[in-house]
Amino acid sequence: MIDFNFTFKGIESSEAIKNYAERKFRKFEKYFDSPVNVQILFKREKFREIVEVIINGDGEQLIAKEETSDIYEAIDLAYESLEKQVKKFKERKKEFKKLRTSEIIPFELEEKYSVRTVEVTPMTTQEALEWFEKNKDNFLLFYNTDFERICLIYLEGEKSVVVIPELP
């Protein structure tokens, strides 16, 4: 599902422009698993037409801003810019799924420890901290989209600690 929000500043609201932009950006819906919100700002300043697009979905925020003399050309350029970002996002997501679906090799458990499997979800640091504080778990293992690596949050006293591993 994709939800569009249009804002016009210094330019008349136009169904033709809305429909053109919606047709273009609806193509990105297939790359996201959860609902997607697309905010599009159309702005006219002197002789420039400005289009700013913000796509929010699956914990990611993709942004493109283009300025030209023609509003439709600005929409096309913003689409091309976002298309590159979406392809990078799709690749990161594919790599992340490979990590999640790696096979767990069974082994003999000793009584000294137990093995616990956890789902690793892609989130920004802020989203992970909010989730951790809301759910009151002992720890949270997540794929940090800010640092593009798996990170850990745990509680040390009253303070949440975010562990960002450094690879040698």
Secondary structure by P-SEA (a helix, b strand, c coil): cbbbbbbbccccccaaaaaaaaaaacccccccccbbbbbbbbbbcccbbbbbbbbbcccbbbbbbbbcccaaaaaaaaaaaaaaaaaaaaaaaaaaaaaaacbbbbccccccbbbbbbbbbbbcaaaaaaaaaaacccbbbbbcccccbbbbbbbcccbbbbbbbbcc
